Amino acid sequence: MTTTMISYRLEWTDPTGKNHTSAVTYDKPSAQDRKQRLETEGCTEITVRQVNPGEL
């Protein structure tokens, strides 16, 4: 049985207007948790996108 890991990366704008992209990838529950924490910190334009295998 094969299990495929799907990874996600976050992109957001911090409260000062600076754009960021996560340096690490997350599984879906962890990405959603990180998104919630960024929202709490006042970040905007937060997107969670799937990362293709081998993508940096």
Distance bins in CASP14 RR format, pairs under 12 A and 6 or more apart:
PFRMAT RR
TARGET T0000
AUTHOR 0000-0000-0000
RMODE 2
METHOD distances of the structure
MODEL  1
3 27 0 0 0 0 0 1 0 0 0 0 0
4 27 0 0 0 0 0 1 0 0 0 0 0
4 50 0 0 0 0 0 1 0 0 0 0 0
4 52 0 0 0 0 0 1 0 0 0 0 0
4 53 0 0 0 0 1 0 0 0 0 0 0
5 25 0 0 0 0 1 0 0 0 0 0 0
5 26 0 0 0 0 0 1 0 0 0 0 0
5 27 1 0 0 1 0 0 0 0 0 0 0
5 28 0 0 0 0 0 1 0 0 0 0 0
5 50 0 0 0 0 0 1 0 0 0 0 0
5 51 0 0 0 0 0 1 0 0 0 0 0
5 53 0 0 0 0 1 0 0 0 0 0 0
5 54 0 0 0 0 0 1 0 0 0 0 0
6 25 0 0 0 0 1 0 0 0 0 0 0
6 26 0 0 0 0 0 1 0 0 0 0 0
6 27 1 0 0 1 0 0 0 0 0 0 0
6 28 1 0 0 1 0 0 0 0 0 0 0
6 29 0 0 0 0 0 1 0 0 0 0 0
6 30 0 0 0 0 0 1 0 0 0 0 0
6 31 0 0 0 0 0 1 0 0 0 0 0
6 48 0 0 0 0 0 1 0 0 0 0 0
6 49 0 0 0 0 0 1 0 0 0 0 0
6 50 1 0 0 1 0 0 0 0 0 0 0
6 51 0 0 0 0 1 0 0 0 0 0 0
6 52 0 0 0 0 1 0 0 0 0 0 0
6 53 0 0 0 0 1 0 0 0 0 0 0
6 55 0 0 0 0 0 1 0 0 0 0 0
7 22 0 0 0 0 0 1 0 0 0 0 0
7 24 0 0 0 0 1 0 0 0 0 0 0
7 25 1 1 0 0 0 0 0 0 0 0 0
7 26 1 0 0 1 0 0 0 0 0 0 0
7 27 1 0 0 1 0 0 0 0 0 0 0
7 28 0 0 0 0 1 0 0 0 0 0 0
7 30 0 0 0 0 1 0 0 0 0 0 0
7 31 0 0 0 0 1 0 0 0 0 0 0
7 48 0 0 0 0 0 1 0 0 0 0 0
7 49 0 0 0 0 0 1 0 0 0 0 0
7 50 1 0 0 1 0 0 0 0 0 0 0
7 51 1 0 1 0 0 0 0 0 0 0 0
7 52 0 0 0 0 1 0 0 0 0 0 0
7 53 0 0 0 0 1 0 0 0 0 0 0
7 54 0 0 0 0 1 0 0 0 0 0 0
7 55 0 0 0 0 1 0 0 0 0 0 0
7 56 0 0 0 0 0 1 0 0 0 0 0
8 21 0 0 0 0 0 1 0 0 0 0 0
8 22 0 0 0 0 1 0 0 0 0 0 0
8 24 0 0 0 0 0 1 0 0 0 0 0
8 25 1 0 0 1 0 0 0 0 0 0 0
8 26 1 0 1 0 0 0 0 0 0 0 0
8 27 1 0 0 1 0 0 0 0 0 0 0
8 28 1 0 0 1 0 0 0 0 0 0 0
8 29 0 0 0 0 1 0 0 0 0 0 0
8 30 0 0 0 0 1 0 0 0 0 0 0
8 31 1 0 1 0 0 0 0 0 0 0 0
8 32 0 0 0 0 1 0 0 0 0 0 0
8 33 0 0 0 0 0 1 0 0 0 0 0
8 34 0 0 0 0 1 0 0 0 0 0 0
8 35 0 0 0 0 1 0 0 0 0 0 0
8 46 0 0 0 0 0 1 0 0 0 0 0
8 47 0 0 0 0 1 0 0 0 0 0 0
8 48 1 0 1 0 0 0 0 0 0 0 0
8 49 1 0 0 1 0 0 0 0 0 0 0
8 50 1 0 1 0 0 0 0 0 0 0 0
8 51 1 0 0 1 0 0 0 0 0 0 0
8 52 0 0 0 0 0 1 0 0 0 0 0
8 55 0 0 0 0 0 1 0 0 0 0 0
9 20 0 0 0 0 0 1 0 0 0 0 0
9 21 1 0 0 1 0 0 0 0 0 0 0
9 22 1 0 1 0 0 0 0 0 0 0 0
9 23 0 0 0 0 1 0 0 0 0 0 0
9 24 0 0 0 0 1 0 0 0 0 0 0
9 25 1 0 1 0 0 0 0 0 0 0 0
9 26 1 0 0 1 0 0 0 0 0 0 0
9 27 0 0 0 0 0 1 0 0 0 0 0
9 28 0 0 0 0 0 1 0 0 0 0 0
9 30 0 0 0 0 0 1 0 0 0 0 0
9 31 1 0 0 1 0 0 0 0 0 0 0
9 34 0 0 0 0 0 1 0 0 0 0 0
9 35 0 0 0 0 0 1 0 0 0 0 0
9 46 0 0 0 0 0 1 0 0 0 0 0
9 47 0 0 0 0 1 0 0 0 0 0 0
9 48 1 0 0 1 0 0 0 0 0 0 0
9 49 1 0 1 0 0 0 0 0 0 0 0
9 50 0 0 0 0 1 0 0 0 0 0 0
9 51 1 0 1 0 0 0 0 0 0 0 0
9 52 0 0 0 0 0 1 0 0 0 0 0
9 55 0 0 0 0 1 0 0 0 0 0 0
9 56 0 0 0 0 1 0 0 0 0 0 0
10 19 0 0 0 0 0 1 0 0 0 0 0
10 20 0 0 0 0 1 0 0 0 0 0 0
10 21 1 0 0 1 0 0 0 0 0 0 0
10 22 1 0 1 0 0 0 0 0 0 0 0
10 23 0 0 0 0 0 1 0 0 0 0 0
10 24 0 0 0 0 1 0 0 0 0 0 0
10 25 0 0 0 0 1 0 0 0 0 0 0
10 26 1 0 0 1 0 0 0 0 0 0 0
10 28 0 0 0 0 0 1 0 0 0 0 0
10 30 0 0 0 0 0 1 0 0 0 0 0
10 31 1 0 0 1 0 0 0 0 0 0 0
10 32 0 0 0 0 1 0 0 0 0 0 0
10 33 0 0 0 0 0 1 0 0 0 0 0
10 34 1 0 1 0 0 0 0 0 0 0 0
10 35 1 0 0 1 0 0 0 0 0 0 0
10 36 0 0 0 0 0 1 0 0 0 0 0
10 37 0 0 0 0 0 1 0 0 0 0 0
10 38 1 0 0 1 0 0 0 0 0 0 0
10 39 0 0 0 0 0 1 0 0 0 0 0
10 43 0 0 0 0 1 0 0 0 0 0 0
10 45 0 0 0 0 0 1 0 0 0 0 0
10 46 1 0 0 1 0 0 0 0 0 0 0
10 47 1 0 0 1 0 0 0 0 0 0 0
10 48 1 0 1 0 0 0 0 0 0 0 0
10 49 1 0 0 1 0 0 0 0 0 0 0
10 50 0 0 0 0 0 1 0 0 0 0 0
10 51 0 0 0 0 0 1 0 0 0 0 0
11 18 0 0 0 0 0 1 0 0 0 0 0
11 19 1 0 0 1 0 0 0 0 0 0 0
11 20 1 0 0 1 0 0 0 0 0 0 0
11 21 1 0 1 0 0 0 0 0 0 0 0
11 22 1 0 0 1 0 0 0 0 0 0 0
11 23 0 0 0 0 0 1 0 0 0 0 0
11 31 0 0 0 0 0 1 0 0 0 0 0
11 34 0 0 0 0 0 1 0 0 0 0 0
11 35 0 0 0 0 0 1 0 0 0 0 0
11 38 0 0 0 0 0 1 0 0 0 0 0
11 43 0 0 0 0 0 1 0 0 0 0 0
11 44 0 0 0 0 0 1 0 0 0 0 0
11 45 1 0 0 1 0 0 0 0 0 0 0
11 46 1 0 0 1 0 0 0 0 0 0 0
11 47 1 0 1 0 0 0 0 0 0 0 0
11 48 0 0 0 0 1 0 0 0 0 0 0
11 49 1 0 0 1 0 0 0 0 0 0 0
11 51 0 0 0 0 0 1 0 0 0 0 0
12 18 0 0 0 0 1 0 0 0 0 0 0
12 19 1 0 0 1 0 0 0 0 0 0 0
12 20 1 0 1 0 0 0 0 0 0 0 0
12 21 0 0 0 0 1 0 0 0 0 0 0
12 22 0 0 0 0 1 0 0 0 0 0 0
12 31 0 0 0 0 0 1 0 0 0 0 0
12 34 0 0 0 0 1 0 0 0 0 0 0
12 35 0 0 0 0 1 0 0 0 0 0 0
12 36 0 0 0 0 0 1 0 0 0 0 0
12 37 0 0 0 0 0 1 0 0 0 0 0
12 38 1 0 1 0 0 0 0 0 0 0 0
12 39 0 0 0 0 1 0 0 0 0 0 0
12 41 0 0 0 0 1 0 0 0 0 0 0
12 42 0 0 0 0 1 0 0 0 0 0 0
12 43 1 0 1 0 0 0 0 0 0 0 0
12 44 1 0 0 1 0 0 0 0 0 0 0
12 45 1 0 0 1 0 0 0 0 0 0 0
12 46 1 0 1 0 0 0 0 0 0 0 0
12 47 1 0 0 1 0 0 0 0 0 0 0
12 48 0 0 0 0 1 0 0 0 0 0 0
12 49 0 0 0 0 0 1 0 0 0 0 0
13 19 1 0 1 0 0 0 0 0 0 0 0
13 20 1 0 0 1 0 0 0 0 0 0 0
13 21 0 0 0 0 0 1 0 0 0 0 0
13 38 0 0 0 0 1 0 0 0 0 0 0
13 39 0 0 0 0 0 1 0 0 0 0 0
13 41 0 0 0 0 0 1 0 0 0 0 0
13 42 0 0 0 0 1 0 0 0 0 0 0
13 43 1 0 0 1 0 0 0 0 0 0 0
13 44 1 0 1 0 0 0 0 0 0 0 0
13 45 1 0 1 0 0 0 0 0 0 0 0
13 46 0 0 0 0 1 0 0 0 0 0 0
13 47 0 0 0 0 0 1 0 0 0 0 0
14 20 1 0 0 1 0 0 0 0 0 0 0
14 21 0 0 0 0 0 1 0 0 0 0 0
14 38 0 0 0 0 1 0 0 0 0 0 0
14 39 0 0 0 0 0 1 0 0 0 0 0
14 41 1 0 0 1 0 0 0 0 0 0 0
14 42 1 0 0 1 0 0 0 0 0 0 0
14 43 1 0 1 0 0 0 0 0 0 0 0
14 44 0 0 0 0 1 0 0 0 0 0 0
14 45 0 0 0 0 1 0 0 0 0 0 0
14 46 0 0 0 0 0 1 0 0 0 0 0
15 38 0 0 0 0 0 1 0 0 0 0 0
15 39 0 0 0 0 0 1 0 0 0 0 0
15 40 0 0 0 0 0 1 0 0 0 0 0
15 41 1 0 0 1 0 0 0 0 0 0 0
15 42 1 0 1 0 0 0 0 0 0 0 0
15 43 1 0 0 1 0 0 0 0 0 0 0
15 44 1 0 0 1 0 0 0 0 0 0 0
15 45 0 0 0 0 0 1 0 0 0 0 0
16 41 0 0 0 0 0 1 0 0 0 0 0
16 42 0 0 0 0 0 1 0 0 0 0 0
16 43 0 0 0 0 0 1 0 0 0 0 0
16 44 0 0 0 0 0 1 0 0 0 0 0
17 42 0 0 0 0 0 1 0 0 0 0 0
17 43 0 0 0 0 1 0 0 0 0 0 0
17 44 0 0 0 0 1 0 0 0 0 0 0
17 45 0 0 0 0 1 0 0 0 0 0 0
18 43 0 0 0 0 1 0 0 0 0 0 0
18 44 0 0 0 0 0 1 0 0 0 0 0
18 45 0 0 0 0 0 1 0 0 0 0 0
19 43 0 0 0 0 0 1 0 0 0 0 0
19 44 0 0 0 0 0 1 0 0 0 0 0
19 45 0 0 0 0 1 0 0 0 0 0 0
19 46 0 0 0 0 0 1 0 0 0 0 0
19 47 0 0 0 0 0 1 0 0 0 0 0
20 34 0 0 0 0 0 1 0 0 0 0 0
20 38 0 0 0 0 1 0 0 0 0 0 0
20 41 0 0 0 0 0 1 0 0 0 0 0
20 43 0 0 0 0 1 0 0 0 0 0 0
20 44 0 0 0 0 0 1 0 0 0 0 0
20 45 0 0 0 0 0 1 0 0 0 0 0
20 46 0 0 0 0 1 0 0 0 0 0 0
20 47 0 0 0 0 0 1 0 0 0 0 0
21 45 0 0 0 0 0 1 0 0 0 0 0
21 46 0 0 0 0 0 1 0 0 0 0 0
21 47 0 0 0 0 1 0 0 0 0 0 0
21 48 0 0 0 0 0 1 0 0 0 0 0
21 49 0 0 0 0 1 0 0 0 0 0 0
21 51 0 0 0 0 0 1 0 0 0 0 0
21 55 0 0 0 0 0 1 0 0 0 0 0
21 56 0 0 0 0 0 1 0 0 0 0 0
22 30 0 0 0 0 0 1 0 0 0 0 0
22 31 0 0 0 0 1 0 0 0 0 0 0
22 34 1 0 0 1 0 0 0 0 0 0 0
22 35 0 0 0 0 0 1 0 0 0 0 0
22 37 0 0 0 0 0 1 0 0 0 0 0
22 38 0 0 0 0 1 0 0 0 0 0 0
22 43 0 0 0 0 0 1 0 0 0 0 0
22 46 0 0 0 0 0 1 0 0 0 0 0
22 47 0 0 0 0 0 1 0 0 0 0 0
22 48 0 0 0 0 1 0 0 0 0 0 0
22 49 0 0 0 0 0 1 0 0 0 0 0
22 51 0 0 0 0 1 0 0 0 0 0 0
22 56 0 0 0 0 0 1 0 0 0 0 0
23 34 0 0 0 0 0 1 0 0 0 0 0
23 56 0 0 0 0 0 1 0 0 0 0 0
24 30 0 0 0 0 1 0 0 0 0 0 0
24 31 0 0 0 0 0 1 0 0 0 0 0
24 34 0 0 0 0 1 0 0 0 0 0 0
24 51 0 0 0 0 0 1 0 0 0 0 0
24 56 0 0 0 0 0 1 0 0 0 0 0
25 31 0 0 0 0 1 0 0 0 0 0 0
25 34 0 0 0 0 0 1 0 0 0 0 0
25 48 0 0 0 0 0 1 0 0 0 0 0
25 49 0 0 0 0 0 1 0 0 0 0 0
25 50 0 0 0 0 1 0 0 0 0 0 0
25 51 1 0 1 0 0 0 0 0 0 0 0
25 52 0 0 0 0 0 1 0 0 0 0 0
25 53 0 0 0 0 0 1 0 0 0 0 0
25 54 0 0 0 0 0 1 0 0 0 0 0
25 55 0 0 0 0 1 0 0 0 0 0 0
25 56 0 0 0 0 1 0 0 0 0 0 0
26 32 0 0 0 0 1 0 0 0 0 0 0
26 33 0 0 0 0 1 0 0 0 0 0 0
26 34 1 0 0 1 0 0 0 0 0 0 0
26 35 0 0 0 0 1 0 0 0 0 0 0
26 37 0 0 0 0 0 1 0 0 0 0 0
26 48 0 0 0 0 1 0 0 0 0 0 0
26 49 0 0 0 0 0 1 0 0 0 0 0
26 50 0 0 0 0 0 1 0 0 0 0 0
26 51 0 0 0 0 1 0 0 0 0 0 0
27 33 0 0 0 0 1 0 0 0 0 0 0
27 34 0 0 0 0 0 1 0 0 0 0 0
27 48 0 0 0 0 0 1 0 0 0 0 0
27 50 0 0 0 0 0 1 0 0 0 0 0
27 51 0 0 0 0 0 1 0 0 0 0 0
28 34 0 0 0 0 0 1 0 0 0 0 0
28 35 0 0 0 0 0 1 0 0 0 0 0
28 48 0 0 0 0 1 0 0 0 0 0 0
28 49 0 0 0 0 0 1 0 0 0 0 0
28 50 0 0 0 0 1 0 0 0 0 0 0
28 51 0 0 0 0 0 1 0 0 0 0 0
29 35 0 0 0 0 0 1 0 0 0 0 0
29 36 0 0 0 0 0 1 0 0 0 0 0
29 48 0 0 0 0 0 1 0 0 0 0 0
30 36 0 0 0 0 0 1 0 0 0 0 0
30 37 0 0 0 0 0 1 0 0 0 0 0
30 48 0 0 0 0 0 1 0 0 0 0 0
31 37 0 0 0 0 0 1 0 0 0 0 0
31 38 0 0 0 0 0 1 0 0 0 0 0
31 46 0 0 0 0 0 1 0 0 0 0 0
31 47 0 0 0 0 0 1 0 0 0 0 0
31 48 1 0 1 0 0 0 0 0 0 0 0
31 49 0 0 0 0 1 0 0 0 0 0 0
31 50 0 0 0 0 1 0 0 0 0 0 0
31 51 0 0 0 0 1 0 0 0 0 0 0
32 38 0 0 0 0 0 1 0 0 0 0 0
32 39 0 0 0 0 0 1 0 0 0 0 0
32 46 0 0 0 0 0 1 0 0 0 0 0
32 48 1 0 0 1 0 0 0 0 0 0 0
33 39 0 0 0 0 0 1 0 0 0 0 0
33 40 0 0 0 0 0 1 0 0 0 0 0
33 48 0 0 0 0 0 1 0 0 0 0 0
34 40 0 0 0 0 0 1 0 0 0 0 0
34 41 0 0 0 0 0 1 0 0 0 0 0
34 43 0 0 0 0 0 1 0 0 0 0 0
34 46 0 0 0 0 1 0 0 0 0 0 0
34 47 0 0 0 0 0 1 0 0 0 0 0
34 48 0 0 0 0 1 0 0 0 0 0 0
35 41 0 0 0 0 0 1 0 0 0 0 0
35 42 0 0 0 0 0 1 0 0 0 0 0
35 43 0 0 0 0 1 0 0 0 0 0 0
35 44 0 0 0 0 0 1 0 0 0 0 0
35 45 0 0 0 0 0 1 0 0 0 0 0
35 46 1 0 1 0 0 0 0 0 0 0 0
35 47 0 0 0 0 1 0 0 0 0 0 0
35 48 1 0 1 0 0 0 0 0 0 0 0
35 49 0 0 0 0 0 1 0 0 0 0 0
36 42 0 0 0 0 0 1 0 0 0 0 0
36 43 0 0 0 0 0 1 0 0 0 0 0
36 46 0 0 0 0 1 0 0 0 0 0 0
36 48 0 0 0 0 0 1 0 0 0 0 0
37 43 0 0 0 0 1 0 0 0 0 0 0
37 46 0 0 0 0 0 1 0 0 0 0 0
38 44 0 0 0 0 1 0 0 0 0 0 0
38 45 0 0 0 0 0 1 0 0 0 0 0
38 46 1 0 1 0 0 0 0 0 0 0 0
38 47 0 0 0 0 0 1 0 0 0 0 0
38 48 0 0 0 0 0 1 0 0 0 0 0
39 45 0 0 0 0 0 1 0 0 0 0 0
39 46 1 0 0 1 0 0 0 0 0 0 0
39 48 0 0 0 0 0 1 0 0 0 0 0
40 46 0 0 0 0 0 1 0 0 0 0 0
49 55 0 0 0 0 0 1 0 0 0 0 0
END
